Amino acid sequence: MSAFRTNVVELLRHPGARRAWTIDDALEDLGAGGVVVPAGDPLHAEVTLECVPEGIVVRGRVHGRWESECSRCLTATGHDFDVAIHELFEMNAVEGETYPLDGDYLDLEPAVRDAVLLDLPRAPVCRDDCAGLCPQCGVDRNREQCACETRALDPRWDALAALTDLD
């Protein structure tokens, strides 16, 4: 049985009841667009389950680390993440709005996957001031300077550029 799955029958029998739940386990194939949570790296989730009339509300946080290539300089990079989770699980789940209860069991994996995937960066960078690669010679401008022209002119602006050369 998955560490992200738990029996909630006692909570369902006692409206208003709460239970703390801590999970340390890995999820396979978690990532998007080249940004991944490395296989085997555990996620750490600390959540509270609370029985409400509609089902079970899960509130808490999920911590982990993602890895990728920097979108500017292509070096390996990675950062820790800390994402909030606040979801409702119910017997008659509404697709896209709530998550299903599977009888007396709650499977937190789909909600954790969704929360982590939404938090992953679309264009990860190794650092905020990354200079990236030179588009002409390919030199990593974080390590060395090149002699290439840094100002690339779009030929569509030539007519306006000529106006600035007035003496």
LINPEVEN-V347738 format. One record per residue. N is the residue number from 0. RES is the residue in three letters. PHI is phi as a letter, one per 30 degrees, with the letter a starting at -180 (* if undefined). Layout:
# LINPEVEN-V347738
n->{N | N}
res->{RES | RES}
phi->{PHI | PHI}
This chain:
# LINPEVEN-V347738
n->{0 | 1 | 2 | 3 | 4 | 5 | 6 | 7 | 8 | 9 | 10 | 11 | 12 | 13 | 14 | 15 | 16 | 17 | 18 | 19 | 20 | 21 | 22 | 23 | 24 | 25 | 26 | 27 | 28 | 29 | 30 | 31 | 32 | 33 | 34 | 35 | 36 | 37 | 38 | 39 | 40 | 41 | 42 | 43 | 44 | 45 | 46 | 47 | 48 | 49 | 50 | 51 | 52 | 53 | 54 | 55 | 56 | 57 | 58 | 59 | 60 | 61 | 62 | 63 | 64 | 65 | 66 | 67 | 68 | 69 | 70 | 71 | 72 | 73 | 74 | 75 | 76 | 77 | 78 | 79 | 80 | 81 | 82 | 83 | 84 | 85 | 86 | 87 | 88 | 89 | 90 | 91 | 92 | 93 | 94 | 95 | 96 | 97 | 98 | 99 | 100 | 101 | 102 | 103 | 104 | 105 | 106 | 107 | 108 | 109 | 110 | 111 | 112 | 113 | 114 | 115 | 116 | 117 | 118 | 119 | 120 | 121 | 122 | 123 | 124 | 125 | 126 | 127 | 128 | 129 | 130 | 131 | 132 | 133 | 134 | 135 | 136 | 137 | 138 | 139 | 140 | 141 | 142 | 143 | 144 | 145 | 146 | 147 | 148 | 149 | 150 | 151 | 152 | 153 | 154 | 155 | 156 | 157 | 158 | 159 | 160 | 161 | 162 | 163 | 164 | 165 | 166}
res->{MET | SER | ALA | PHE | ARG | THR | ASN | VAL | VAL | GLU | LEU | LEU | ARG | HIS | PRO | GLY | ALA | ARG | ARG | ALA | TRP | THR | ILE | ASP | ASP | ALA | LEU | GLU | ASP | LEU | GLY | ALA | GLY | GLY | VAL | VAL | VAL | PRO | ALA | GLY | ASP | PRO | LEU | HIS | ALA | GLU | VAL | THR | LEU | GLU | CYS | VAL | PRO | GLU | GLY | ILE | VAL | VAL | ARG | GLY | ARG | VAL | HIS | GLY | ARG | TRP | GLU | SER | GLU | CYS | SER | ARG | CYS | LEU | THR | ALA | THR | GLY | HIS | ASP | PHE | ASP | VAL | ALA | ILE | HIS | GLU | LEU | PHE | GLU | MET | ASN | ALA | VAL | GLU | GLY | GLU | THR | TYR | PRO | LEU | ASP | GLY | ASP | TYR | LEU | ASP | LEU | GLU | PRO | ALA | VAL | ARG | ASP | ALA | VAL | LEU | LEU | ASP | LEU | PRO | ARG | ALA | PRO | VAL | CYS | ARG | ASP | ASP | CYS | ALA | GLY | LEU | CYS | PRO | GLN | CYS | GLY | VAL | ASP | ARG | ASN | ARG | GLU | GLN | CYS | ALA | CYS | GLU | THR | ARG | ALA | LEU | ASP | PRO | ARG | TRP | ASP | ALA | LEU | ALA | ALA | LEU | THR | ASP | LEU | ASP}
phi->{* | d | d | c | c | b | d | b | d | d | d | d | d | b | e | j | d | b | b | d | b | c | b | b | a | c | c | d | h | c | l | a | h | i | c | b | d | e | e | j | d | d | c | c | c | b | b | c | c | b | d | b | e | d | l | b | c | c | b | l | b | b | c | a | b | c | b | a | c | d | d | c | c | i | d | d | b | a | b | d | b | b | c | d | b | a | b | c | c | b | d | c | d | c | e | i | c | b | c | d | d | c | i | c | c | c | c | d | e | d | d | d | e | d | d | d | d | d | d | d | d | d | b | d | b | d | a | d | c | e | d | i | c | d | d | c | c | i | d | d | d | d | c | a | c | c | c | d | d | d | c | d | c | d | e | d | c | e | d | d | d | d | d | d | d | d | c}
